Amino acid sequence: MKYIIVQALKAGKPSGPPRAIVFDEGLIHSEVAKCQGVRKYAVVSAGFCSAFPVDAWGRSESLKIEARPEDIEIIRSLLSEDA
């Protein structure tokens, strides 16, 4: 799976809680980011992930941004919301 972490923009800067968007590896990070409304959200990280166990790694070549260690907890929160 792939993911992006987005934050709402306020006065042009990331604000509010980060949210994970997890999607199929066949999709391109930058295309998913565009669907989320480039002007409304900032993509703060992106990469690859697994659900069991929850892990995040790598980088998005299309967005030129890397995964961060804290992304694991954000993704874990998303998965627990869906449970």
C-alpha positions as CSV (number, residue, x, y, z in Angstrom):
1,M,0.0,0.0,0.0
2,K,1.0,3.6,-0.4
3,Y,0.0,6.6,1.7
4,I,0.1,10.4,2.0
5,I,-0.2,12.4,5.2
6,V,-2.1,15.7,4.8
7,Q,-2.8,18.6,7.0
8,A,-5.3,21.4,6.4
9,L,-3.8,24.7,5.4
10,K,-4.5,27.8,7.4
11,A,-2.9,31.1,6.2
12,G,-0.8,29.0,3.8
13,K,0.7,26.8,6.6
14,P,-0.1,23.2,7.7
15,S,-2.5,23.4,10.6
16,G,-4.6,20.9,12.6
17,P,-4.3,17.2,13.0
18,P,-2.5,15.2,10.3
19,R,-4.6,12.7,8.5
20,A,-3.5,9.6,6.6
21,I,-4.8,8.6,3.2
22,V,-4.0,5.0,2.3
23,F,-4.3,3.7,-1.2
24,D,-3.3,1.0,-3.7
25,E,0.2,0.8,-5.0
26,G,-1.1,1.1,-8.5
27,L,-1.9,4.7,-7.9
28,I,0.6,7.6,-8.0
29,H,1.2,9.7,-4.9
30,S,0.9,13.0,-6.7
31,E,-2.4,12.1,-8.4
32,V,-4.0,11.1,-5.1
33,A,-2.7,14.4,-3.6
34,K,-4.3,16.3,-6.4
35,C,-7.7,14.7,-5.6
36,Q,-7.4,15.9,-2.0
37,G,-7.5,19.5,-3.1
38,V,-4.0,21.0,-3.4
39,R,-5.1,24.4,-2.2
40,K,-6.9,23.1,0.9
41,Y,-4.3,20.6,2.2
42,A,-0.6,20.3,2.5
43,V,1.1,16.9,1.9
44,V,3.5,16.6,4.8
45,S,4.9,13.1,4.1
46,A,4.4,10.1,1.8
47,G,5.6,6.7,1.3
48,F,4.7,3.0,1.5
49,C,2.9,1.2,4.4
50,S,1.7,-2.1,5.7
51,A,-1.3,-2.7,8.0
52,F,-0.2,-5.8,9.9
53,P,2.1,-4.9,11.5
54,V,1.6,-1.1,10.9
55,D,4.8,0.2,9.3
56,A,5.7,3.1,7.0
57,W,8.9,3.6,4.9
58,G,10.4,5.0,1.7
59,R,9.5,8.1,-0.2
60,S,7.3,9.4,-3.0
61,E,9.3,10.0,-6.1
62,S,6.4,12.0,-7.7
63,L,6.0,14.3,-4.6
64,K,9.7,14.2,-3.7
65,I,8.9,13.8,0.0
66,E,9.8,11.0,2.5
67,A,8.1,8.9,5.1
68,R,8.6,10.0,8.7
69,P,8.7,7.9,11.9
70,E,5.6,9.5,13.3
71,D,3.6,8.4,10.2
72,I,3.2,5.0,11.8
73,E,1.0,6.3,14.6
74,I,-1.1,8.4,12.2
75,I,-1.7,5.4,10.0
76,R,-2.4,3.2,13.1
77,S,-5.1,5.8,14.1
78,L,-6.7,5.6,10.7
79,L,-6.8,1.8,10.8
80,S,-8.3,1.8,14.3
81,E,-11.0,4.3,13.2
82,D,-12.1,1.8,10.5
83,A,-12.2,-1.1,12.8
